[in-house]
Amino acid sequence: MPTLRAIIFDLDDTLLVDEAVSYEVLELIAQQVKKNCDIDPKIFVSDVATIAQELWRKGACYPFCHEIGISAFEGLWGNFLGETKELTTLRAWSHHYREEVFLKALLTQSVQLSQAAVIARDLALEFSLLRRQRQRLFPKTEKVLEQLSCHYQLGLLTNGAPDLQREKIVATRCEHLFSNILISGECGIGKPNPVVFECLLQQLHVKPTEAMMVGNSLERDIAGAHAAGMTAVWLRLPGKNNVGTIVPDKTITDLQEVLDFL
């Protein structure tokens, strides 16, 4: 059996808390809105999430975003810097998208249109600001990466827009622990396409059988790693269950378990 030489990690909701932080910020914003409007904060948060997904999928930029893995929540706070046609279009469209998401959520709770329009503009800016301020790693992440980096090459393979993912990586303060970092938006190919895994393996100078992928997405991380010939470890977040046909080589619920089984 080949010796393990490299461990490749996903970023969002594997090393860095992502979706939960977005919901935390929405809940905070909802409480602020309640001070001036007669809304139900829980319904408002749920409506924003649902409306964001609906508008995101209907948008002209969705095929590009789906391919490289930019989420609807990221559309609410990403800058999408870059001069490619796709990023330029997304950057312009996302400003309208953000305001429309909050506007529709407010109108759903019978806030008057004139008032809702003003509040929606403010919320679009507020969400972006607060979301950036609240980035954080999962507990033990830095410790686990530091210990693993003493014995293995570490790679980071993340889907998303180049500038936003780079911003998140800087926020982790763990960038120096990775031998190589590959962002889907920088190469135009996203997980689960095995090509993007193969590109990072080449950069690390290891064979697929000498590398292991750790990620929270069965569809993108686990299936993609298997397609590239790698061992795949699924980080199962609370409330997530495997109800499909994708079978990871190992399932963990805490990054500390990687140290334990290695």
C-alpha positions as CSV (number, residue, x, y, z in Angstrom):
1,M,0.0,0.0,0.0
2,P,1.5,3.4,-1.0
3,T,2.7,5.7,1.8
4,L,0.6,8.7,2.5
5,R,2.6,11.8,1.6
6,A,0.0,14.6,1.3
7,I,-3.3,15.6,2.8
8,I,-5.5,18.0,0.9
9,F,-8.2,20.0,2.8
10,D,-11.3,21.7,1.7
11,L,-11.8,25.2,3.2
12,D,-15.4,26.2,3.7
13,D,-17.1,24.3,6.5
14,T,-14.1,22.0,6.8
15,L,-11.5,24.4,8.2
16,L,-13.4,27.6,8.3
17,V,-17.0,28.0,9.6
18,D,-19.0,29.2,6.7
19,E,-22.8,28.6,6.5
20,A,-23.3,28.9,10.2
21,V,-21.7,32.3,10.3
22,S,-23.9,33.5,7.5
23,Y,-27.0,32.4,9.5
24,E,-25.6,34.1,12.7
25,V,-25.2,37.4,10.8
26,L,-28.7,37.1,9.4
27,E,-30.1,36.5,12.8
28,L,-28.3,39.5,14.1
29,I,-29.6,41.7,11.3
30,A,-33.2,40.4,11.8
31,Q,-33.1,41.5,15.4
32,Q,-32.0,45.0,14.2
33,V,-34.8,45.2,11.7
34,K,-37.4,44.1,14.4
35,K,-36.6,47.3,16.3
36,N,-38.1,49.4,13.5
37,C,-40.4,47.0,11.7
38,D,-43.1,44.5,12.8
39,I,-41.4,41.4,11.6
40,D,-40.8,37.9,12.8
41,P,-37.0,37.5,13.0
42,K,-37.1,33.7,12.5
43,I,-39.3,33.9,9.4
44,F,-37.2,36.8,8.1
45,V,-34.0,34.7,8.3
46,S,-35.7,31.7,6.7
47,D,-37.1,33.9,3.9
48,V,-33.8,35.5,3.2
49,A,-32.1,32.1,2.8
50,T,-34.9,30.8,0.6
51,I,-35.1,33.9,-1.6
52,A,-31.4,34.1,-1.9
53,Q,-31.2,30.5,-3.3
54,E,-34.1,31.1,-5.7
55,L,-32.7,34.4,-7.1
56,W,-29.2,32.9,-7.3
57,R,-30.4,29.9,-9.4
58,K,-32.4,32.2,-11.7
59,G,-29.5,34.6,-12.3
60,A,-27.6,34.7,-15.6
61,C,-24.4,34.1,-13.6
62,Y,-25.5,30.8,-12.1
63,P,-23.9,28.4,-14.6
64,F,-20.5,30.0,-13.9
65,C,-21.1,30.1,-10.1
66,H,-22.2,26.5,-10.0
67,E,-19.2,25.3,-12.0
68,I,-16.6,26.9,-9.7
69,G,-18.7,26.7,-6.5
70,I,-19.8,30.2,-5.5
71,S,-22.8,30.0,-3.2
72,A,-25.9,32.2,-2.8
73,F,-24.7,33.3,0.6
74,E,-21.3,34.3,-0.8
75,G,-23.2,36.3,-3.4
76,L,-24.4,38.5,-0.5
77,W,-20.9,39.6,0.6
78,G,-18.2,38.7,-2.1
79,N,-16.5,41.5,-4.0
80,F,-15.8,39.3,-7.0
81,L,-12.7,41.2,-8.1
82,G,-11.1,40.3,-11.5
83,E,-11.4,41.4,-15.1
84,T,-12.7,38.2,-16.7
85,K,-16.1,38.5,-18.3
86,E,-17.7,36.2,-15.8
87,L,-16.4,38.0,-12.7
88,T,-17.2,41.4,-14.2
89,T,-20.7,40.4,-14.9
90,L,-21.1,38.7,-11.5
91,R,-19.7,41.8,-9.7
92,A,-22.3,44.1,-11.4
93,W,-25.2,41.7,-10.9
94,S,-24.5,40.9,-7.3
95,H,-25.2,44.4,-6.0
96,H,-28.8,44.3,-7.4
97,Y,-29.1,40.7,-6.2
98,R,-28.3,41.6,-2.6
99,E,-30.8,44.4,-2.4
100,E,-33.5,42.3,-4.1
101,V,-33.0,39.4,-1.6
102,F,-33.6,41.7,1.4
103,L,-36.3,43.7,-0.3
104,K,-38.4,40.6,-1.1
105,A,-37.9,39.2,2.4
106,L,-39.2,42.5,3.9
107,L,-42.1,42.7,1.5
108,T,-43.1,39.1,2.5
109,Q,-43.7,40.4,6.0
110,S,-45.8,43.3,4.8
111,V,-43.2,46.1,5.2
112,Q,-44.2,49.0,3.1
113,L,-42.4,49.2,-0.2
114,S,-40.9,52.6,0.3
115,Q,-39.6,51.7,3.7
116,A,-38.5,48.2,2.6
117,A,-36.4,49.7,-0.3
118,V,-34.4,51.9,2.0
119,I,-33.9,49.2,4.6
120,A,-32.9,46.6,2.0
121,R,-30.1,48.9,0.7
122,D,-28.8,49.3,4.3
123,L,-29.0,45.5,5.0
124,A,-27.1,44.6,1.9
125,L,-24.2,46.7,3.2
126,E,-24.6,45.6,6.8
127,F,-24.5,41.9,5.9
128,S,-21.3,42.3,3.9
129,L,-19.6,44.2,6.7
130,L,-20.7,41.9,9.6
131,R,-20.0,38.7,7.6
132,R,-16.4,39.7,7.1
133,Q,-15.9,40.6,10.7
134,R,-17.1,37.2,12.0
135,Q,-14.9,34.8,10.0
136,R,-13.5,32.0,12.3
137,L,-11.9,28.6,12.2
138,F,-13.4,25.5,13.6
139,P,-12.0,24.7,17.1
140,K,-8.6,22.8,16.9
141,T,-8.1,23.5,13.2
142,E,-4.8,25.4,13.6
143,K,-3.4,22.8,16.1
144,V,-4.4,19.9,13.8
145,L,-2.8,21.6,10.7
146,E,0.4,22.4,12.6
147,Q,0.9,18.9,13.7
148,L,0.1,17.3,10.3
149,S,2.4,19.8,8.5
150,C,5.3,18.2,10.4
151,H,4.8,14.9,8.8
152,Y,2.9,15.5,5.5
153,Q,2.6,18.0,2.7
154,L,-0.6,19.9,3.1
155,G,-2.7,21.2,0.2
156,L,-5.8,23.4,0.2
157,L,-8.3,22.9,-2.6
158,T,-11.3,25.2,-2.4
159,N,-14.1,26.2,-4.7
160,G,-15.1,29.8,-5.1
161,A,-14.2,33.3,-6.3
162,P,-10.5,34.0,-6.3
163,D,-10.5,37.2,-4.2
164,L,-13.1,35.9,-1.7
165,Q,-11.4,32.6,-1.1
166,R,-8.0,34.3,-0.7
167,E,-9.6,36.7,1.8
168,K,-10.9,33.7,3.8
169,I,-7.5,32.0,3.6
170,V,-5.8,35.1,5.1
171,A,-8.4,35.1,7.8
172,T,-7.4,31.6,8.9
173,R,-3.8,32.7,9.6
174,C,-2.8,29.2,8.5
175,E,-1.7,29.9,4.9
176,H,1.9,29.3,5.7
177,L,1.1,25.7,6.7
178,F,0.1,24.7,3.1
179,S,2.6,23.7,0.5
180,N,0.2,24.5,-2.3
181,I,-3.2,26.2,-2.5
182,L,-5.6,25.9,-5.5
183,I,-8.8,27.9,-5.9
184,S,-11.3,26.8,-8.5
185,G,-12.0,30.4,-9.6
186,E,-8.3,30.9,-10.5
187,C,-8.2,27.9,-12.9
188,G,-11.8,27.9,-14.1
189,I,-12.5,24.3,-12.9
190,G,-14.2,23.4,-9.7
191,K,-14.7,20.3,-7.6
192,P,-15.9,17.6,-8.2
193,N,-14.2,17.7,-11.6
194,P,-11.2,15.3,-11.1
195,V,-9.0,17.6,-13.2
196,V,-8.8,20.2,-10.4
197,F,-7.7,17.5,-8.0
198,E,-5.1,16.3,-10.5
199,C,-3.7,19.8,-10.9
200,L,-3.1,20.1,-7.2
201,L,-1.6,16.6,-7.0
202,Q,0.9,17.6,-9.7
203,Q,1.8,20.8,-7.8
204,L,2.5,18.6,-4.7
205,H,4.4,16.1,-6.8
206,V,2.5,13.1,-5.4
207,K,0.4,10.4,-6.9
208,P,-3.3,10.1,-6.2
209,T,-2.7,7.0,-4.2
210,E,-0.3,8.9,-2.0
211,A,-2.8,11.6,-1.1
212,M,-5.9,12.0,1.0
213,M,-8.8,14.5,0.7
214,V,-10.6,15.8,3.7
215,G,-13.8,17.7,3.1
216,N,-17.4,18.3,4.2
217,S,-19.1,17.9,0.8
218,L,-19.9,14.4,-0.3
219,E,-20.8,15.6,-3.8
220,R,-17.8,17.8,-4.4
221,D,-15.0,16.7,-2.1
222,I,-15.6,13.0,-1.7
223,A,-16.9,12.1,-5.1
224,G,-14.3,14.3,-6.8
225,A,-11.4,12.8,-4.8
226,H,-12.6,9.3,-5.6
227,A,-12.8,10.2,-9.3
228,A,-9.2,11.3,-9.1
229,G,-8.1,8.1,-7.4
230,M,-7.6,9.5,-3.9
231,T,-8.6,8.3,-0.5
232,A,-11.5,10.6,0.8
233,V,-12.4,11.4,4.3
234,W,-15.8,13.0,5.0
235,L,-16.1,15.6,7.7
236,R,-19.8,15.2,8.7
237,L,-21.1,18.4,10.2
238,P,-23.9,18.3,12.8
239,G,-27.3,17.6,11.2
240,K,-25.8,16.3,8.0
241,N,-26.4,12.6,7.0
242,N,-25.3,10.6,4.1
243,V,-28.6,9.6,2.3
244,G,-27.0,9.2,-1.1
245,T,-24.8,6.7,-2.8
246,I,-21.5,8.4,-2.3
247,V,-19.5,6.4,0.3
248,P,-16.4,8.0,1.9
249,D,-13.4,5.9,2.9
250,K,-13.8,7.2,6.4
251,T,-16.2,9.5,8.2
252,I,-15.2,11.9,11.0
253,T,-17.0,14.6,13.0
254,D,-14.0,16.5,14.2
255,L,-10.7,17.4,12.6
256,Q,-8.9,16.0,15.6
257,E,-9.9,12.5,14.4
258,V,-7.5,12.9,11.5
259,L,-4.6,13.0,13.9
260,D,-6.1,10.1,15.8
261,F,-6.4,7.6,12.9
262,L,-3.1,8.6,11.3
